[in-house]
């Protein structure tokens, strides 16, 4: 069974590839989780973040956005001492800032899902890449998303991070055409 080449580096990456990557996500809690995790990845490998994902869920109260928005300096100091996550103060405080901005978006659009999926007109973009090296790091759509998120006060949401978020949450199907998940994910998007 063929798979995207990046998924073959570790069991964690393979499991994530086989079950999550590219699957359309419309749950605000999970969208917030990916936003925090993608921001934490900046400058690091996705494998590093996947290996710490359970630690992040525990440390960030299962990504309950209302709870994260209320984190104070004491909580930040606890997080900075937690070896189960990336102990970077800018990334930790960005998660709190993003929780506050996320709530404002929910208030304005009814849900973060209702806001973020507008960038692809509510339907996943279907790509047909032959080889992994063809995948872009960012696109015009991720540029627009990044600019709008920044305007709304979000941090660690550059275009590359936004494109990774789009891939993770199924806003775009970037499985290569020879990967067994390409057609599966495409069918999920049609539902």
DALIN-V564370 format. One record per residue. RES is the residue in one letter. SS is DSSP state (H for helix, E for strand, - for the rest). PSI is psi in radians with two decimals (NA if undefined). D_CENTER is the distance of its C-alpha to the mean C-alpha in whole Angstrom. Layout:
# DALIN-V564370
res={RES | RES}
ss={SS | SS}
psi={PSI | PSI}
d_center={D_CENTER | D_CENTER}
This chain:
# DALIN-V564370
res={X | X | X | X | X | X | X | X | X | X | X | X | X | X | X | X | X | X | X | X | X | X | X | X | X | X | X | X | X | X | X | X | X | X | X | X | X | X | X | X | X | X | X | X | X | X | X | X | X | X | X | X | X | X | X | X | X | X | X | X | X | X | X | X | X | X | X | X | X | X | X | X | X | X | X | X | X | X | X | X | X | X | X | X | X | X | X | X | X | X | X | X | X | X | X | X | X | X | X | X | X | X | X | X | X | X | X | X | X | X | X | X | X | X | X | X | X | X | X | X | X | X | X | X | X | X | X | X | X | X | X | X | X | X | X | X | X | X | X | X | X | X | X | X | X | X | X | X | X | X | X | X | X | X | X | X | X | X | X | X | X | X | X | X | X | X | X | X | X | X | X | X | X | X | X | X | X | X | X | X | X | X | X | X | X | X | X | X | X | X | X}
ss={- | - | - | - | H | H | H | H | - | - | H | H | H | H | H | H | H | H | H | - | - | - | - | - | - | - | - | H | H | H | H | H | H | H | H | H | H | H | H | H | H | - | - | - | - | H | H | H | H | H | H | - | H | H | H | H | H | H | H | - | H | H | H | - | H | H | H | H | H | - | - | - | H | H | H | H | H | H | H | H | - | - | - | - | - | - | - | - | H | H | H | H | H | H | H | H | H | H | H | H | H | H | H | H | H | H | H | H | H | - | - | H | H | H | H | H | H | H | H | H | - | - | - | - | E | E | - | - | - | - | - | H | H | H | - | - | - | - | - | H | H | H | H | H | H | H | H | H | H | H | H | - | - | - | - | - | - | - | H | H | H | H | H | H | H | H | H | H | - | - | - | E | E | - | - | - | - | - | - | H | H | H | H | H | H | H | H | H | H | H | -}
psi={2.10 | 2.51 | 2.78 | 2.36 | -0.61 | -0.40 | -0.12 | 0.13 | -0.48 | 2.81 | -0.68 | -0.81 | -0.68 | -0.77 | -0.78 | -0.82 | -0.82 | -0.40 | -0.38 | -0.79 | 2.14 | -0.11 | 2.21 | 2.22 | 2.23 | 0.14 | 2.12 | -0.66 | -0.79 | -0.62 | -0.69 | -0.73 | -0.87 | -0.62 | -0.77 | -0.80 | -0.71 | -0.69 | -0.68 | -0.47 | -0.39 | 2.07 | -0.01 | 3.07 | 2.65 | -0.54 | -0.72 | -0.75 | -0.75 | -0.68 | -0.39 | 0.11 | -0.78 | -0.65 | -0.69 | -0.76 | -0.72 | -0.83 | -0.59 | 0.59 | 0.85 | 0.55 | 0.62 | 1.93 | -0.65 | -0.71 | -0.82 | -0.64 | -0.39 | 0.06 | 2.44 | -3.05 | -0.64 | -0.79 | -0.69 | -0.75 | -0.62 | -0.77 | -0.68 | -0.37 | 0.01 | 1.94 | -0.12 | -0.07 | 3.06 | 2.06 | 1.25 | 2.03 | -0.70 | -0.71 | -0.64 | -0.82 | -0.51 | -0.64 | -0.68 | -0.81 | -0.76 | -0.58 | -0.75 | -0.76 | -0.64 | -0.77 | -0.70 | -0.71 | -0.74 | -0.73 | -0.68 | -0.69 | -0.04 | -0.47 | 2.74 | -0.63 | -0.82 | -0.52 | -0.97 | -0.60 | -0.19 | -0.46 | -0.32 | 0.44 | 0.57 | 0.04 | 2.34 | 2.43 | 2.33 | 1.93 | 2.87 | 1.02 | 2.36 | -0.64 | 2.60 | -0.63 | -0.19 | -0.37 | 2.30 | 2.73 | -0.46 | 2.89 | 3.05 | -0.70 | -0.77 | -0.51 | -0.82 | -0.77 | -0.81 | -0.84 | -0.75 | -0.72 | -0.76 | -0.72 | -0.53 | 0.07 | 0.08 | 2.63 | 2.75 | 0.83 | 0.84 | 2.98 | -0.67 | -0.75 | -0.72 | -0.69 | -0.69 | -0.67 | -0.73 | -0.73 | -0.79 | -0.65 | 0.22 | 0.29 | -0.32 | 2.44 | 1.80 | 0.29 | 2.39 | 2.69 | -0.40 | -0.11 | 2.40 | -0.40 | -0.32 | -0.95 | -0.64 | -0.83 | -0.66 | -0.75 | -0.68 | -0.67 | -0.44 | -0.23 | NA}
d_center={26 | 24 | 21 | 18 | 20 | 17 | 17 | 20 | 20 | 19 | 20 | 16 | 14 | 17 | 16 | 12 | 13 | 16 | 15 | 11 | 10 | 11 | 12 | 12 | 10 | 12 | 12 | 12 | 11 | 9 | 7 | 8 | 7 | 3 | 4 | 7 | 6 | 5 | 8 | 10 | 10 | 11 | 15 | 14 | 13 | 10 | 13 | 14 | 11 | 11 | 15 | 14 | 12 | 15 | 16 | 13 | 14 | 17 | 17 | 15 | 17 | 15 | 12 | 15 | 15 | 18 | 19 | 17 | 18 | 22 | 21 | 24 | 25 | 26 | 23 | 22 | 24 | 24 | 20 | 22 | 24 | 22 | 21 | 19 | 16 | 16 | 19 | 18 | 19 | 18 | 14 | 15 | 17 | 14 | 12 | 16 | 16 | 13 | 14 | 17 | 16 | 14 | 17 | 19 | 17 | 17 | 21 | 21 | 19 | 20 | 16 | 13 | 13 | 16 | 15 | 12 | 13 | 16 | 15 | 15 | 18 | 17 | 17 | 15 | 16 | 18 | 18 | 21 | 21 | 24 | 22 | 19 | 21 | 20 | 17 | 16 | 14 | 14 | 16 | 18 | 15 | 12 | 15 | 16 | 13 | 13 | 16 | 16 | 14 | 16 | 19 | 18 | 17 | 14 | 13 | 11 | 10 | 12 | 12 | 11 | 8 | 8 | 9 | 6 | 4 | 7 | 8 | 5 | 6 | 10 | 10 | 12 | 14 | 14 | 16 | 19 | 22 | 24 | 21 | 22 | 19 | 19 | 22 | 20 | 17 | 19 | 21 | 18 | 18 | 21 | 22}
